Amino acid sequence: MKPVAVFRHSGTEGPGYFARYLDEHGVPWTLVRIDSGDPLPPSPAQYSGLVFMGGPMSVNDDLPWIPRVLALIARAVDEDVPVLGHCLGGQLMSKALGGTVAPNPVKEIGWGRVAVEDNHEARAWFGPVREFLSFHWHGETFSIPQGATRIALGAHCGNQAFVMGRHLGLQCHVEMTPEMIRRWYTDGAGEILASAGPAVQSAAQMEEQIDARLAALNGVAKRLYDRWIEGLQR
């Protein structure tokens, strides 16, 4: 089986639980460290799927790798190579597929509830899950590309997930681990202080029931990842 390519845009925003999931399911994967200058593959064909993680930058920033990533995503979708995006990754997917990325009315930082849509695609991806507590850290949001279906929404950010065939774009972070959350709130202490709002939590609030919350979130992520790997090119 060809490996899954996981694209990292920031040293602190790696694959987290997703890496453990792939290892537990015997799915080979390789890390493309965009933050360290790793070259982008010329074609998605050498991989069974492409996965894009989060990052502090905007997809609208003038960074040399962004147009190349957008082109790679568009080509992967055209060639039916499954694509999965987390937060920034979901925003990259939206823009590559003709959507837009713009500031969200408020920043979301910390734990927040996500509701699952009542449609066929949502049920296919989430199963019986109707609502879950996810982790968030973003100030921008994506539109739903033409031809895609929204499968999850939130009170403070309407578009939390969309699917287009075997491709899944997420605004929320379902890939979190305790180590990632602690690193983020430590490194992002200044942003938290400067971003008071209805969807911004303190470090102490992020720590509340962290093990139980992550166990439940990993369960939701597993459902999504189970569905996604069904489409991998073997």
RAWO-V333928 format. One record per residue. N is the residue number from 1. PSI is psi in whole degrees, -180 to 180 (NA if undefined). Layout:
n-><N	N>
psi-><PSI	PSI>
This chain:
n-><1	2	3	4	5	6	7	8	9	10	11	12	13	14	15	16	17	18	19	20	21	22	23	24	25	26	27	28	29	30	31	32	33	34	35	36	37	38	39	40	41	42	43	44	45	46	47	48	49	50	51	52	53	54	55	56	57	58	59	60	61	62	63	64	65	66	67	68	69	70	71	72	73	74	75	76	77	78	79	80	81	82	83	84	85	86	87	88	89	90	91	92	93	94	95	96	97	98	99	100	101	102	103	104	105	106	107	108	109	110	111	112	113	114	115	116	117	118	119	120	121	122	123	124	125	126	127	128	129	130	131	132	133	134	135	136	137	138	139	140	141	142	143	144	145	146	147	148	149	150	151	152	153	154	155	156	157	158	159	160	161	162	163	164	165	166	167	168	169	170	171	172	173	174	175	176	177	178	179	180	181	182	183	184	185	186	187	188	189	190	191	192	193	194	195	196	197	198	199	200	201	202	203	204	205	206	207	208	209	210	211	212	213	214	215	216	217	218	219	220	221	222	223	224	225	226	227	228	229	230	231	232	233	234>
psi-><135	148	159	135	124	120	120	129	-12	141	-24	1	59	-168	-17	-130	-29	-38	-43	-41	-48	-44	-43	-25	9	28	117	147	158	146	125	108	85	-35	-22	6	13	140	148	145	146	-20	149	-7	-21	-3	156	-19	160	134	128	126	-170	-176	157	-12	171	147	-14	-1	154	73	138	-27	-17	-49	-35	-38	-43	-42	-38	-43	-47	-41	-40	-44	-43	-35	6	33	118	136	139	130	137	118	-104	-38	-40	-36	-40	-42	-47	-49	-40	-28	13	2	-174	157	127	167	138	153	-35	158	146	117	113	-161	139	148	143	132	142	134	156	74	169	-45	-41	-43	-35	-35	-39	-12	-134	-5	126	-20	149	160	118	173	147	148	89	155	-10	169	157	158	163	119	153	132	-10	166	129	131	-5	149	163	164	-34	-11	110	-40	104	-20	144	156	150	97	-122	9	135	123	128	139	-38	162	99	-3	12	153	164	-39	-41	-45	-44	-37	-41	-45	-21	-51	-29	20	-41	-40	-39	-47	-33	0	38	136	178	-16	21	126	159	167	-40	-40	-35	-27	-18	125	36	-40	-45	-41	-41	-35	-43	-42	-41	-33	-41	-45	-41	-42	-46	-45	-36	-46	-41	-43	-15	-29	-2	143	116	NA>
